[in-house]
Amino acid sequence: MTSYISHTTVDCRNAYELSEWWKPVLGYTDIPDDPNEPGHEECMITDPDTGHTVLFIETPDAKTVKNRIHFDLRPRKGSRDEELDRLLGHGATQVADLRGTWGPGTGWVVLADPEGNEFCILRSETEMAEANQQ
């Protein structure tokens, strides 16, 4: 017997605001028959293609240390650096730049969302394939 991941949960101070911030980052939407609204203490968003869901739940605790679990994001289109520019423009904060650490074109960038939750931007699948052909 095994288990599967039902959804990914993010503890936060403002579930609605953080779910709204993440929707354009991931291309996710509200659950069709359960839209998120200001004041909701639990807000879930879903990937319309895969059905994966992320649940934002309000907690009284502020983030004080590095995440133990985080998202590693890979751009659906374009490059890692184009996605980095898009997310910085969307309000993400750069925490660490590990691009090129293991040679040209390698690595990732660590970012944080408005509540300080860290996540990484990896190279796109196209960039990975091009690197493997060299």
Phi, psi and omega in degrees: 000139177226171176244167174228161181279117179288312178196167178258132182248137177240118173286141184202172178272326181224098186299316182296308182299319182288322177296322178294324179293317184284334182307308180287338176296314185263346187076023180271166179227170172294158172294127188309316183261013179215067183293147177281144180220155177306138180093344177293133180276344176227125180227125181247138174237156185224150173279117182296340181272316186257339183086356178300142180236150174237127181251126177258123182238130179287134175227154181283348184274133175277152175291129183235342180224175179299143176302145172272333175230141180212167176277137166251114184257138177240128181301137176288325179222157177076197185251169175303315184291325175295319178292322176301313179299318180298315184287325174297321177293335180277350177115005175290156177247134178282128181258316181206146179244108181250021177292137176077004182300324182247031179116168182303135176080001182266179170086190185207175177236133177266127179238170174227143175282179184301339178261006176091005177289124184275148175208162184243148173250117181262173174291152178290164177299324177297316178297321180295316180296318179297321179294324180287339180278345183276000000 
